[in-house]
Amino acid sequence: MFLFRENNIEVGIHWLPPGGGIDPGESPEECVRRELREETGWTDLEPQRLLCTWEHDFTHQGIPVRQYEHIYVTSGPRRDPVPEYPEAHWRWLSQNALAALGEPLWPPRLDELLARTPAGPVHLGLIA
């Protein structure tokens, strides 16, 4: 699993897959392609299946935000990213390393979802 580690002053340390906000008129799948390109430089990957959706509340620059997330799974060669932000902290993690990480994952239960490969998307709902 390829994840970025963020240390955000408002939400703390957490690990998450590449991603970001959906632009107006953009589908979740189009957003996945764009965000992969922007954050990793990879242009040859396609979203293969929707793993889960979830919502969470946090504060961004002092403004309360409710974020709706779609988490997709894809596969490709194991390689280094060429992100727009070369100072980004990223890591390839095995299933065991993911489960033993010791820092929060976004979405929560990501390690469990990847370990059991649900037949269809899991809707985690609002997670506080």
Backbone as XML, in Angstrom:
<?xml version="1.0"?>
<chain id="A" units="angstrom">
  <residue number="1" name="MET">
    <atom name="N" x="0.852" y="-1.167" z="0.000"/>
    <atom name="CA" x="0.000" y="0.000" z="0.000"/>
    <atom name="C" x="0.899" y="1.232" z="0.000"/>
  </residue>
  <residue number="2" name="PHE">
    <atom name="N" x="0.571" y="2.187" z="-0.851"/>
    <atom name="CA" x="1.319" y="3.431" z="-0.944"/>
    <atom name="C" x="0.563" y="4.513" z="-0.174"/>
  </residue>
  <residue number="3" name="LEU">
    <atom name="N" x="1.206" y="5.100" z="0.841"/>
    <atom name="CA" x="0.557" y="6.122" z="1.667"/>
    <atom name="C" x="1.479" y="7.304" z="1.905"/>
  </residue>
  <residue number="4" name="PHE">
    <atom name="N" x="0.855" y="8.456" z="2.101"/>
    <atom name="CA" x="1.548" y="9.668" z="2.510"/>
    <atom name="C" x="1.335" y="9.862" z="4.005"/>
  </residue>
  <residue number="5" name="ARG">
    <atom name="N" x="2.342" y="10.410" z="4.678"/>
    <atom name="CA" x="2.222" y="10.761" z="6.092"/>
    <atom name="C" x="2.088" y="12.272" z="6.176"/>
  </residue>
  <residue number="6" name="GLU">
    <atom name="N" x="1.003" y="12.700" z="6.782"/>
    <atom name="CA" x="0.795" y="14.132" z="6.987"/>
    <atom name="C" x="0.897" y="14.453" z="8.465"/>
  </residue>
  <residue number="7" name="ASN">
    <atom name="N" x="1.449" y="15.613" z="8.753"/>
    <atom name="CA" x="1.502" y="16.114" z="10.119"/>
    <atom name="C" x="0.874" y="17.495" z="10.084"/>
  </residue>
  <residue number="8" name="ASN">
    <atom name="N" x="-0.436" y="17.495" z="10.124"/>
    <atom name="CA" x="-1.215" y="18.721" z="10.008"/>
    <atom name="C" x="-1.435" y="19.312" z="11.394"/>
  </residue>
  <residue number="9" name="ILE">
    <atom name="N" x="-1.156" y="20.593" z="11.546"/>
    <atom name="CA" x="-1.267" y="21.245" z="12.850"/>
    <atom name="C" x="-2.691" y="21.171" z="13.404"/>
  </residue>
  <residue number="10" name="GLU">
    <atom name="N" x="-3.698" y="21.091" z="12.525"/>
    <atom name="CA" x="-5.084" y="21.087" z="12.993"/>
    <atom name="C" x="-5.652" y="19.688" z="13.214"/>
  </residue>
  <residue number="11" name="VAL">
    <atom name="N" x="-5.140" y="18.679" z="12.500"/>
    <atom name="CA" x="-5.687" y="17.319" z="12.667"/>
    <atom name="C" x="-4.639" y="16.314" z="13.131"/>
  </residue>
  <residue number="12" name="GLY">
    <atom name="N" x="-3.399" y="16.710" z="13.222"/>
    <atom name="CA" x="-2.354" y="15.831" z="13.716"/>
    <atom name="C" x="-1.768" y="14.920" z="12.653"/>
  </residue>
  <residue number="13" name="ILE">
    <atom name="N" x="-0.970" y="13.980" z="13.120"/>
    <atom name="CA" x="-0.308" y="13.019" z="12.235"/>
    <atom name="C" x="-1.320" y="11.982" z="11.775"/>
  </residue>
  <residue number="14" name="HIS">
    <atom name="N" x="-1.280" y="11.667" z="10.490"/>
    <atom name="CA" x="-2.098" y="10.588" z="9.949"/>
    <atom name="C" x="-1.512" y="10.154" z="8.610"/>
  </residue>
  <residue number="15" name="TRP">
    <atom name="N" x="-1.807" y="8.917" z="8.230"/>
    <atom name="CA" x="-1.372" y="8.349" z="6.964"/>
    <atom name="C" x="-2.586" y="8.215" z="6.058"/>
  </residue>
  <residue number="16" name="LEU">
    <atom name="N" x="-2.420" y="8.516" z="4.782"/>
    <atom name="CA" x="-3.545" y="8.467" z="3.857"/>
    <atom name="C" x="-3.063" y="8.206" z="2.443"/>
  </residue>
  <residue number="17" name="PRO">
    <atom name="N" x="-3.940" y="7.648" z="1.621"/>
    <atom name="CA" x="-3.575" y="7.457" z="0.219"/>
    <atom name="C" x="-3.568" y="8.800" z="-0.511"/>
  </residue>
  <residue number="18" name="PRO">
    <atom name="N" x="-2.956" y="8.864" z="-1.682"/>
    <atom name="CA" x="-3.025" y="10.094" z="-2.470"/>
    <atom name="C" x="-4.484" y="10.465" z="-2.712"/>
  </residue>
  <residue number="19" name="GLY">
    <atom name="N" x="-4.755" y="11.743" z="-2.730"/>
    <atom name="CA" x="-6.128" y="12.178" z="-2.973"/>
    <atom name="C" x="-6.296" y="13.650" z="-2.691"/>
  </residue>
  <residue number="20" name="GLY">
    <atom name="N" x="-7.523" y="14.092" z="-2.854"/>
    <atom name="CA" x="-7.836" y="15.487" z="-2.603"/>
    <atom name="C" x="-9.254" y="15.795" z="-3.018"/>
  </residue>
  <residue number="21" name="GLY">
    <atom name="N" x="-9.571" y="17.058" z="-2.991"/>
    <atom name="CA" x="-10.923" y="17.497" z="-3.273"/>
    <atom name="C" x="-11.329" y="17.337" z="-4.731"/>
  </residue>
  <residue number="22" name="ILE">
    <atom name="N" x="-12.611" y="17.058" z="-4.923"/>
    <atom name="CA" x="-13.177" y="16.930" z="-6.260"/>
    <atom name="C" x="-13.449" y="18.329" z="-6.805"/>
  </residue>
  <residue number="23" name="ASP">
    <atom name="N" x="-12.952" y="18.588" z="-7.986"/>
    <atom name="CA" x="-13.198" y="19.872" z="-8.649"/>
    <atom name="C" x="-14.633" y="19.925" z="-9.176"/>
  </residue>
  <residue number="24" name="PRO">
    <atom name="N" x="-15.201" y="21.119" z="-9.321"/>
    <atom name="CA" x="-16.559" y="21.229" z="-9.867"/>
    <atom name="C" x="-16.678" y="20.508" z="-11.213"/>
  </residue>
  <residue number="25" name="GLY">
    <atom name="N" x="-17.738" y="19.689" z="-11.346"/>
    <atom name="CA" x="-17.988" y="18.960" z="-12.580"/>
    <atom name="C" x="-17.165" y="17.695" z="-12.748"/>
  </residue>
  <residue number="26" name="GLU">
    <atom name="N" x="-16.331" y="17.367" z="-11.768"/>
    <atom name="CA" x="-15.442" y="16.219" z="-11.858"/>
    <atom name="C" x="-16.077" y="15.015" z="-11.143"/>
  </residue>
  <residue number="27" name="SER">
    <atom name="N" x="-15.967" y="13.839" z="-11.721"/>
    <atom name="CA" x="-16.451" y="12.624" z="-11.060"/>
    <atom name="C" x="-15.393" y="12.147" z="-10.064"/>
  </residue>
  <residue number="28" name="PRO">
    <atom name="N" x="-15.781" y="11.287" z="-9.112"/>
    <atom name="CA" x="-14.769" y="10.740" z="-8.196"/>
    <atom name="C" x="-13.637" y="10.028" z="-8.938"/>
  </residue>
  <residue number="29" name="GLU">
    <atom name="N" x="-13.958" y="9.299" z="-10.007"/>
    <atom name="CA" x="-12.931" y="8.590" z="-10.773"/>
    <atom name="C" x="-11.982" y="9.566" z="-11.480"/>
  </residue>
  <residue number="30" name="GLU">
    <atom name="N" x="-12.525" y="10.643" z="-12.026"/>
    <atom name="CA" x="-11.677" y="11.665" z="-12.657"/>
    <atom name="C" x="-10.772" y="12.320" z="-11.617"/>
  </residue>
  <residue number="31" name="CYS">
    <atom name="N" x="-11.314" y="12.535" z="-10.432"/>
    <atom name="CA" x="-10.528" y="13.113" z="-9.340"/>
    <atom name="C" x="-9.367" y="12.189" z="-8.972"/>
  </residue>
  <residue number="32" name="VAL">
    <atom name="N" x="-9.623" y="10.872" z="-8.903"/>
    <atom name="CA" x="-8.567" y="9.906" z="-8.579"/>
    <atom name="C" x="-7.426" y="10.030" z="-9.584"/>
  </residue>
  <residue number="33" name="ARG">
    <atom name="N" x="-7.762" y="10.050" z="-10.867"/>
    <atom name="CA" x="-6.718" y="10.145" z="-11.900"/>
    <atom name="C" x="-5.913" y="11.434" z="-11.759"/>
  </residue>
  <residue number="34" name="ARG">
    <atom name="N" x="-6.611" y="12.540" z="-11.563"/>
    <atom name="CA" x="-5.941" y="13.836" z="-11.446"/>
    <atom name="C" x="-5.061" y="13.886" z="-10.204"/>
  </residue>
  <residue number="35" name="GLU">
    <atom name="N" x="-5.585" y="13.441" z="-9.068"/>
    <atom name="CA" x="-4.819" y="13.495" z="-7.828"/>
    <atom name="C" x="-3.611" y="12.562" z="-7.877"/>
  </residue>
  <residue number="36" name="LEU">
    <atom name="N" x="-3.757" y="11.384" z="-8.469"/>
    <atom name="CA" x="-2.591" y="10.506" z="-8.633"/>
    <atom name="C" x="-1.510" y="11.195" z="-9.454"/>
  </residue>
  <residue number="37" name="ARG">
    <atom name="N" x="-1.927" y="11.844" z="-10.527"/>
    <atom name="CA" x="-0.967" y="12.561" z="-11.382"/>
    <atom name="C" x="-0.312" y="13.701" z="-10.607"/>
  </residue>
  <residue number="38" name="GLU">
    <atom name="N" x="-1.123" y="14.491" z="-9.891"/>
    <atom name="CA" x="-0.582" y="15.644" z="-9.169"/>
    <atom name="C" x="0.322" y="15.235" z="-7.999"/>
  </residue>
  <residue number="39" name="GLU">
    <atom name="N" x="-0.069" y="14.207" z="-7.267"/>
    <atom name="CA" x="0.654" y="13.862" z="-6.041"/>
    <atom name="C" x="1.761" y="12.839" z="-6.229"/>
  </residue>
  <residue number="40" name="THR">
    <atom name="N" x="1.712" y="12.069" z="-7.320"/>
    <atom name="CA" x="2.740" y="11.043" z="-7.517"/>
    <atom name="C" x="3.465" y="11.166" z="-8.853"/>
  </residue>
  <residue number="41" name="GLY">
    <atom name="N" x="2.852" y="11.853" z="-9.811"/>
    <atom name="CA" x="3.418" y="11.923" z="-11.150"/>
    <atom name="C" x="3.040" y="10.729" z="-12.007"/>
  </residue>
  <residue number="42" name="TRP">
    <atom name="N" x="2.286" y="9.781" z="-11.450"/>
    <atom name="CA" x="1.897" y="8.578" z="-12.193"/>
    <atom name="C" x="0.697" y="8.877" z="-13.076"/>
  </residue>
  <residue number="43" name="THR">
    <atom name="N" x="0.811" y="8.585" z="-14.353"/>
    <atom name="CA" x="-0.287" y="8.853" z="-15.297"/>
    <atom name="C" x="-0.868" y="7.570" z="-15.891"/>
  </residue>
  <residue number="44" name="ASP">
    <atom name="N" x="-0.353" y="6.431" z="-15.488"/>
    <atom name="CA" x="-0.752" y="5.162" z="-16.110"/>
    <atom name="C" x="-1.650" y="4.301" z="-15.226"/>
  </residue>
  <residue number="45" name="LEU">
    <atom name="N" x="-2.180" y="4.844" z="-14.137"/>
    <atom name="CA" x="-3.030" y="4.064" z="-13.241"/>
    <atom name="C" x="-4.488" y="4.489" z="-13.374"/>
  </residue>
  <residue number="46" name="GLU">
    <atom name="N" x="-5.370" y="3.513" z="-13.236"/>
    <atom name="CA" x="-6.813" y="3.753" z="-13.286"/>
    <atom name="C" x="-7.438" y="3.253" z="-11.988"/>
  </residue>
  <residue number="47" name="PRO">
    <atom name="N" x="-8.454" y="3.958" z="-11.476"/>
    <atom name="CA" x="-9.162" y="3.432" z="-10.309"/>
    <atom name="C" x="-9.821" y="2.111" z="-10.687"/>
  </residue>
  <residue number="48" name="GLN">
    <atom name="N" x="-9.571" y="1.060" z="-9.896"/>
    <atom name="CA" x="-10.092" y="-0.264" z="-10.227"/>
    <atom name="C" x="-11.381" y="-0.593" z="-9.503"/>
  </residue>
  <residue number="49" name="ARG">
    <atom name="N" x="-11.468" y="-0.199" z="-8.241"/>
    <atom name="CA" x="-12.720" y="-0.436" z="-7.509"/>
    <atom name="C" x="-12.803" y="0.514" z="-6.330"/>
  </residue>
  <residue number="50" name="LEU">
    <atom name="N" x="-14.024" y="0.843" z="-5.992"/>
    <atom name="CA" x="-14.285" y="1.680" z="-4.831"/>
    <atom name="C" x="-14.218" y="0.797" z="-3.589"/>
  </residue>
  <residue number="51" name="LEU">
    <atom name="N" x="-13.277" y="1.084" z="-2.695"/>
    <atom name="CA" x="-13.111" y="0.305" z="-1.471"/>
    <atom name="C" x="-14.110" y="0.750" z="-0.409"/>
  </residue>
  <residue number="52" name="CYS">
    <atom name="N" x="-14.182" y="2.073" z="-0.183"/>
    <atom name="CA" x="-15.071" y="2.573" z="0.866"/>
    <atom name="C" x="-15.356" y="4.056" z="0.664"/>
  </residue>
  <residue number="53" name="THR">
    <atom name="N" x="-16.356" y="4.508" z="1.388"/>
    <atom name="CA" x="-16.655" y="5.931" z="1.496"/>
    <atom name="C" x="-16.736" y="6.244" z="2.991"/>
  </residue>
  <residue number="54" name="TRP">
    <atom name="N" x="-16.467" y="7.502" z="3.326"/>
    <atom name="CA" x="-16.593" y="7.921" z="4.712"/>
    <atom name="C" x="-16.668" y="9.430" z="4.780"/>
  </residue>
  <residue number="55" name="GLU">
    <atom name="N" x="-17.119" y="9.924" z="5.913"/>
    <atom name="CA" x="-17.202" y="11.359" z="6.172"/>
    <atom name="C" x="-16.477" y="11.635" z="7.481"/>
  </residue>
  <residue number="56" name="HIS">
    <atom name="N" x="-15.896" y="12.822" z="7.562"/>
    <atom name="CA" x="-15.278" y="13.225" z="8.819"/>
    <atom name="C" x="-15.272" y="14.735" z="8.912"/>
  </residue>
  <residue number="57" name="ASP">
    <atom name="N" x="-15.330" y="15.203" z="10.148"/>
    <atom name="CA" x="-15.296" y="16.638" z="10.435"/>
    <atom name="C" x="-13.914" y="17.004" z="10.946"/>
  </residue>
  <residue number="58" name="PHE">
    <atom name="N" x="-13.426" y="18.142" z="10.489"/>
    <atom name="CA" x="-12.173" y="18.672" z="11.004"/>
    <atom name="C" x="-12.171" y="20.173" z="10.773"/>
  </residue>
  <residue number="59" name="THR">
    <atom name="N" x="-11.123" y="20.820" z="11.232"/>
    <atom name="CA" x="-10.990" y="22.261" z="11.058"/>
    <atom name="C" x="-9.825" y="22.526" z="10.122"/>
  </residue>
  <residue number="60" name="HIS">
    <atom name="N" x="-10.052" y="23.348" z="9.114"/>
    <atom name="CA" x="-9.005" y="23.725" z="8.170"/>
    <atom name="C" x="-8.875" y="25.241" z="8.181"/>
  </residue>
  <residue number="61" name="GLN">
    <atom name="N" x="-7.730" y="25.711" z="8.624"/>
    <atom name="CA" x="-7.464" y="27.150" z="8.748"/>
    <atom name="C" x="-8.555" y="27.831" z="9.569"/>
  </residue>
  <residue number="62" name="GLY">
    <atom name="N" x="-8.958" y="27.138" z="10.653"/>
    <atom name="CA" x="-9.938" y="27.690" z="11.572"/>
    <atom name="C" x="-11.385" y="27.542" z="11.137"/>
  </residue>
  <residue number="63" name="ILE">
    <atom name="N" x="-11.627" y="26.937" z="9.981"/>
    <atom name="CA" x="-12.989" y="26.795" z="9.459"/>
    <atom name="C" x="-13.423" y="25.328" z="9.574"/>
  </residue>
  <residue number="64" name="PRO">
    <atom name="N" x="-14.576" y="25.071" z="10.214"/>
    <atom name="CA" x="-15.062" y="23.691" z="10.289"/>
    <atom name="C" x="-15.401" y="23.161" z="8.889"/>
  </residue>
  <residue number="65" name="VAL">
    <atom name="N" x="-14.993" y="21.912" z="8.635"/>
    <atom name="CA" x="-15.194" y="21.281" z="7.328"/>
    <atom name="C" x="-15.747" y="19.875" z="7.544"/>
  </residue>
  <residue number="66" name="ARG">
    <atom name="N" x="-16.721" y="19.477" z="6.754"/>
    <atom name="CA" x="-17.129" y="18.070" z="6.695"/>
    <atom name="C" x="-16.670" y="17.552" z="5.343"/>
  </residue>
  <residue number="67" name="GLN">
    <atom name="N" x="-15.793" y="16.586" z="5.373"/>
    <atom name="CA" x="-15.228" y="16.037" z="4.145"/>
    <atom name="C" x="-15.870" y="14.692" z="3.841"/>
  </residue>
  <residue number="68" name="TYR">
    <atom name="N" x="-16.232" y="14.496" z="2.577"/>
    <atom name="CA" x="-16.787" y="13.236" z="2.083"/>
    <atom name="C" x="-15.711" y="12.576" z="1.233"/>
  </residue>
  <residue number="69" name="GLU">
    <atom name="N" x="-15.330" y="11.362" z="1.586"/>
    <atom name="CA" x="-14.211" y="10.691" z="0.928"/>
    <atom name="C" x="-14.671" y="9.445" z="0.177"/>
  </residue>
  <residue number="70" name="HIS">
    <atom name="N" x="-14.084" y="9.233" z="-1.002"/>
    <atom name="CA" x="-14.222" y="8.003" z="-1.780"/>
    <atom name="C" x="-12.813" y="7.422" z="-1.873"/>
  </residue>
  <residue number="71" name="ILE">
    <atom name="N" x="-12.615" y="6.203" z="-1.390"/>
    <atom name="CA" x="-11.297" y="5.577" z="-1.407"/>
    <atom name="C" x="-11.314" y="4.461" z="-2.451"/>
  </residue>
  <residue number="72" name="TYR">
    <atom name="N" x="-10.479" y="4.617" z="-3.465"/>
    <atom name="CA" x="-10.384" y="3.644" z="-4.555"/>
    <atom name="C" x="-9.102" y="2.840" z="-4.427"/>
  </residue>
  <residue number="73" name="VAL">
    <atom name="N" x="-9.141" y="1.623" z="-4.963"/>
    <atom name="CA" x="-7.978" y="0.751" z="-5.017"/>
    <atom name="C" x="-7.529" y="0.664" z="-6.468"/>
  </residue>
  <residue number="74" name="THR">
    <atom name="N" x="-6.239" y="0.682" z="-6.659"/>
    <atom name="CA" x="-5.654" y="0.473" z="-7.967"/>
    <atom name="C" x="-4.386" y="-0.346" z="-7.776"/>
  </residue>
  <residue number="75" name="SER">
    <atom name="N" x="-3.819" y="-0.807" z="-8.840"/>
    <atom name="CA" x="-2.555" y="-1.527" z="-8.725"/>
    <atom name="C" x="-1.632" y="-1.081" z="-9.844"/>
  </residue>
  <residue number="76" name="GLY">
    <atom name="N" x="-0.370" y="-1.237" z="-9.593"/>
    <atom name="CA" x="0.632" y="-0.837" z="-10.569"/>
    <atom name="C" x="1.993" y="-1.226" z="-10.054"/>
  </residue>
  <residue number="77" name="PRO">
    <atom name="N" x="3.030" y="-0.877" z="-10.777"/>
    <atom name="CA" x="4.377" y="-1.236" z="-10.348"/>
    <atom name="C" x="4.773" y="-0.470" z="-9.090"/>
  </residue>
  <residue number="78" name="ARG">
    <atom name="N" x="5.610" y="-1.100" z="-8.294"/>
    <atom name="CA" x="6.138" y="-0.437" z="-7.094"/>
    <atom name="C" x="7.255" y="0.481" z="-7.543"/>
  </residue>
  <residue number="79" name="ARG">
    <atom name="N" x="7.069" y="1.765" z="-7.336"/>
    <atom name="CA" x="8.044" y="2.763" z="-7.793"/>
    <atom name="C" x="7.947" y="4.006" z="-6.928"/>
  </residue>
  <residue number="80" name="ASP">
    <atom name="N" x="8.933" y="4.853" z="-7.037"/>
    <atom name="CA" x="8.922" y="6.114" z="-6.312"/>
    <atom name="C" x="8.015" y="7.104" z="-7.025"/>
  </residue>
  <residue number="81" name="PRO">
    <atom name="N" x="7.359" y="7.962" z="-6.253"/>
    <atom name="CA" x="6.568" y="9.019" z="-6.885"/>
    <atom name="C" x="7.470" y="10.152" z="-7.358"/>
  </residue>
  <residue number="82" name="VAL">
    <atom name="N" x="6.926" y="10.965" z="-8.223"/>
    <atom name="CA" x="7.571" y="12.207" z="-8.645"/>
    <atom name="C" x="6.541" y="13.301" z="-8.368"/>
  </residue>
  <residue number="83" name="PRO">
    <atom name="N" x="6.288" y="13.571" z="-7.058"/>
    <atom name="CA" x="5.197" y="14.489" z="-6.708"/>
    <atom name="C" x="5.534" y="15.948" z="-6.964"/>
  </residue>
  <residue number="84" name="GLU">
    <atom name="N" x="4.467" y="16.730" z="-7.059"/>
    <atom name="CA" x="4.639" y="18.176" z="-7.158"/>
    <atom name="C" x="5.335" y="18.716" z="-5.912"/>
  </residue>
  <residue number="85" name="TYR">
    <atom name="N" x="5.145" y="18.030" z="-4.791"/>
    <atom name="CA" x="5.717" y="18.459" z="-3.533"/>
    <atom name="C" x="6.774" y="17.439" z="-3.110"/>
  </residue>
  <residue number="86" name="PRO">
    <atom name="N" x="8.009" y="17.593" z="-3.586"/>
    <atom name="CA" x="9.029" y="16.582" z="-3.309"/>
    <atom name="C" x="9.335" y="16.389" z="-1.827"/>
  </residue>
  <residue number="87" name="GLU">
    <atom name="N" x="8.920" y="17.319" z="-0.968"/>
    <atom name="CA" x="9.166" y="17.160" z="0.463"/>
    <atom name="C" x="8.133" y="16.238" z="1.123"/>
  </residue>
  <residue number="88" name="ALA">
    <atom name="N" x="7.179" y="15.738" z="0.356"/>
    <atom name="CA" x="6.153" y="14.845" z="0.903"/>
    <atom name="C" x="6.796" y="13.594" z="1.475"/>
  </residue>
  <residue number="89" name="HIS">
    <atom name="N" x="6.257" y="13.158" z="2.603"/>
    <atom name="CA" x="6.755" y="11.940" z="3.259"/>
    <atom name="C" x="5.829" y="10.796" z="2.867"/>
  </residue>
  <residue number="90" name="TRP">
    <atom name="N" x="6.356" y="9.818" z="2.161"/>
    <atom name="CA" x="5.548" y="8.699" z="1.684"/>
    <atom name="C" x="6.272" y="7.397" z="1.989"/>
  </residue>
  <residue number="91" name="ARG">
    <atom name="N" x="5.523" y="6.299" z="1.898"/>
    <atom name="CA" x="6.121" y="4.992" z="2.145"/>
    <atom name="C" x="5.255" y="3.905" z="1.515"/>
  </residue>
  <residue number="92" name="TRP">
    <atom name="N" x="5.911" y="2.875" z="0.987"/>
    <atom name="CA" x="5.235" y="1.646" z="0.606"/>
    <atom name="C" x="5.146" y="0.799" z="1.867"/>
  </residue>
  <residue number="93" name="LEU">
    <atom name="N" x="3.952" y="0.319" z="2.206"/>
    <atom name="CA" x="3.751" y="-0.452" z="3.425"/>
    <atom name="C" x="3.123" y="-1.804" z="3.099"/>
  </residue>
  <residue number="94" name="SER">
    <atom name="N" x="3.677" y="-2.860" z="3.683"/>
    <atom name="CA" x="3.076" y="-4.180" z="3.560"/>
    <atom name="C" x="1.817" y="-4.217" z="4.425"/>
  </residue>
  <residue number="95" name="GLN">
    <atom name="N" x="1.029" y="-5.256" z="4.269"/>
    <atom name="CA" x="-0.167" y="-5.415" z="5.098"/>
    <atom name="C" x="0.202" y="-5.466" z="6.575"/>
  </residue>
  <residue number="96" name="ASN">
    <atom name="N" x="1.260" y="-6.192" z="6.925"/>
    <atom name="CA" x="1.695" y="-6.265" z="8.321"/>
    <atom name="C" x="2.169" y="-4.917" z="8.832"/>
  </residue>
  <residue number="97" name="ALA">
    <atom name="N" x="2.934" y="-4.185" z="8.032"/>
    <atom name="CA" x="3.431" y="-2.868" z="8.448"/>
    <atom name="C" x="2.272" y="-1.889" z="8.607"/>
  </residue>
  <residue number="98" name="LEU">
    <atom name="N" x="1.287" y="-1.991" z="7.750"/>
    <atom name="CA" x="0.118" y="-1.113" z="7.831"/>
    <atom name="C" x="-0.629" y="-1.348" z="9.142"/>
  </residue>
  <residue number="99" name="ALA">
    <atom name="N" x="-0.827" y="-2.608" z="9.496"/>
    <atom name="CA" x="-1.540" y="-2.952" z="10.728"/>
    <atom name="C" x="-0.760" y="-2.539" z="11.971"/>
  </residue>
  <residue number="100" name="ALA">
    <atom name="N" x="0.574" y="-2.490" z="11.879"/>
    <atom name="CA" x="1.417" y="-2.187" z="13.036"/>
    <atom name="C" x="1.937" y="-0.750" z="13.022"/>
  </residue>
  <residue number="101" name="LEU">
    <atom name="N" x="1.390" y="0.087" z="12.201"/>
    <atom name="CA" x="1.913" y="1.432" z="11.985"/>
    <atom name="C" x="1.973" y="2.262" z="13.268"/>
  </residue>
  <residue number="102" name="GLY">
    <atom name="N" x="0.947" y="2.203" z="14.097"/>
    <atom name="CA" x="0.960" y="2.938" z="15.360"/>
    <atom name="C" x="0.581" y="4.405" z="15.228"/>
  </residue>
  <residue number="103" name="GLU">
    <atom name="N" x="0.192" y="4.840" z="14.045"/>
    <atom name="CA" x="-0.295" y="6.202" z="13.831"/>
    <atom name="C" x="-1.614" y="6.101" z="13.079"/>
  </residue>
  <residue number="104" name="PRO">
    <atom name="N" x="-2.486" y="7.097" z="13.222"/>
    <atom name="CA" x="-3.811" y="7.015" z="12.615"/>
    <atom name="C" x="-3.771" y="6.866" z="11.089"/>
  </residue>
  <residue number="105" name="LEU">
    <atom name="N" x="-4.729" y="6.096" z="10.596"/>
    <atom name="CA" x="-4.945" y="5.937" z="9.159"/>
    <atom name="C" x="-6.205" y="6.686" z="8.761"/>
  </residue>
  <residue number="106" name="TRP">
    <atom name="N" x="-6.174" y="7.281" z="7.584"/>
    <atom name="CA" x="-7.377" y="7.866" z="6.984"/>
    <atom name="C" x="-7.661" y="7.103" z="5.711"/>
  </residue>
  <residue number="107" name="PRO">
    <atom name="N" x="-8.740" y="6.426" z="5.568"/>
    <atom name="CA" x="-9.804" y="6.317" z="6.554"/>
    <atom name="C" x="-9.438" y="5.330" z="7.667"/>
  </residue>
  <residue number="108" name="PRO">
    <atom name="N" x="-10.072" y="5.509" z="8.825"/>
    <atom name="CA" x="-9.896" y="4.521" z="9.883"/>
    <atom name="C" x="-10.321" y="3.151" z="9.350"/>
  </residue>
  <residue number="109" name="ARG">
    <atom name="N" x="-9.701" y="2.113" z="9.846"/>
    <atom name="CA" x="-9.983" y="0.725" z="9.438"/>
    <atom name="C" x="-9.464" y="0.401" z="8.040"/>
  </residue>
  <residue number="110" name="LEU">
    <atom name="N" x="-8.644" y="1.269" z="7.456"/>
    <atom name="CA" x="-8.105" y="0.997" z="6.127"/>
    <atom name="C" x="-7.378" y="-0.338" z="6.100"/>
  </residue>
  <residue number="111" name="ASP">
    <atom name="N" x="-6.591" y="-0.612" z="7.125"/>
    <atom name="CA" x="-5.857" y="-1.878" z="7.168"/>
    <atom name="C" x="-6.806" y="-3.073" z="7.173"/>
  </residue>
  <residue number="112" name="GLU">
    <atom name="N" x="-7.907" y="-2.987" z="7.937"/>
    <atom name="CA" x="-8.887" y="-4.073" z="7.975"/>
    <atom name="C" x="-9.561" y="-4.264" z="6.621"/>
  </residue>
  <residue number="113" name="LEU">
    <atom name="N" x="-9.947" y="-3.168" z="5.991"/>
    <atom name="CA" x="-10.633" y="-3.246" z="4.703"/>
    <atom name="C" x="-9.741" y="-3.880" z="3.640"/>
  </residue>
  <residue number="114" name="LEU">
    <atom name="N" x="-8.473" y="-3.517" z="3.629"/>
    <atom name="CA" x="-7.549" y="-4.087" z="2.650"/>
    <atom name="C" x="-7.245" y="-5.551" z="2.943"/>
  </residue>
  <residue number="115" name="ALA">
    <atom name="N" x="-7.247" y="-5.930" z="4.219"/>
    <atom name="CA" x="-6.934" y="-7.308" z="4.595"/>
    <atom name="C" x="-8.048" y="-8.274" z="4.200"/>
  </residue>
  <residue number="116" name="ARG">
    <atom name="N" x="-9.304" y="-7.811" z="4.273"/>
    <atom name="CA" x="-10.395" y="-8.748" z="4.000"/>
    <atom name="C" x="-11.019" y="-8.575" z="2.627"/>
  </residue>
  <residue number="117" name="THR">
    <atom name="N" x="-10.645" y="-7.564" z="1.880"/>
    <atom name="CA" x="-11.125" y="-7.314" z="0.529"/>
    <atom name="C" x="-12.634" y="-7.531" z="0.406"/>
  </residue>
  <residue number="118" name="PRO">
    <atom name="N" x="-13.430" y="-6.591" z="0.881"/>
    <atom name="CA" x="-14.881" y="-6.746" z="0.798"/>
    <atom name="C" x="-15.360" y="-6.858" z="-0.650"/>
  </residue>
  <residue number="119" name="ALA">
    <atom name="N" x="-16.495" y="-7.543" z="-0.847"/>
    <atom name="CA" x="-17.037" y="-7.765" z="-2.189"/>
    <atom name="C" x="-17.474" y="-6.463" z="-2.852"/>
  </residue>
  <residue number="120" name="GLY">
    <atom name="N" x="-17.936" y="-5.527" z="-2.067"/>
    <atom name="CA" x="-18.375" y="-4.242" z="-2.602"/>
    <atom name="C" x="-17.932" y="-3.122" z="-1.688"/>
  </residue>
  <residue number="121" name="PRO">
    <atom name="N" x="-18.220" y="-1.879" z="-2.089"/>
    <atom name="CA" x="-17.803" y="-0.737" z="-1.270"/>
    <atom name="C" x="-18.415" y="-0.794" z="0.134"/>
  </residue>
  <residue number="122" name="VAL">
    <atom name="N" x="-17.612" y="-0.424" z="1.113"/>
    <atom name="CA" x="-18.069" y="-0.331" z="2.492"/>
    <atom name="C" x="-18.340" y="1.137" z="2.784"/>
  </residue>
  <residue number="123" name="HIS">
    <atom name="N" x="-19.494" y="1.429" z="3.339"/>
    <atom name="CA" x="-19.832" y="2.806" z="3.696"/>
    <atom name="C" x="-19.622" y="2.966" z="5.196"/>
  </residue>
  <residue number="124" name="LEU">
    <atom name="N" x="-18.545" y="3.648" z="5.556"/>
    <atom name="CA" x="-18.175" y="3.799" z="6.961"/>
    <atom name="C" x="-19.001" y="4.859" z="7.665"/>
  </residue>
  <residue number="125" name="GLY">
    <atom name="N" x="-19.650" y="5.751" z="6.912"/>
    <atom name="CA" x="-20.463" y="6.801" z="7.515"/>
    <atom name="C" x="-19.618" y="7.904" z="8.111"/>
  </residue>
  <residue number="126" name="LEU">
    <atom name="N" x="-20.221" y="8.656" z="9.023"/>
    <atom name="CA" x="-19.543" y="9.770" z="9.690"/>
    <atom name="C" x="-18.690" y="9.232" z="10.830"/>
  </residue>
  <residue number="127" name="ILE">
    <atom name="N" x="-17.398" y="9.530" z="10.779"/>
    <atom name="CA" x="-16.470" y="9.111" z="11.819"/>
    <atom name="C" x="-15.921" y="10.354" z="12.481"/>
  </residue>
  <residue number="128" name="ALA">
    <atom name="N" x="-16.138" y="10.440" z="13.782"/>
    <atom name="CA" x="-15.708" y="11.632" z="14.523"/>
    <atom name="C" x="-14.259" y="11.543" z="14.900"/>
  </residue>
</chain>
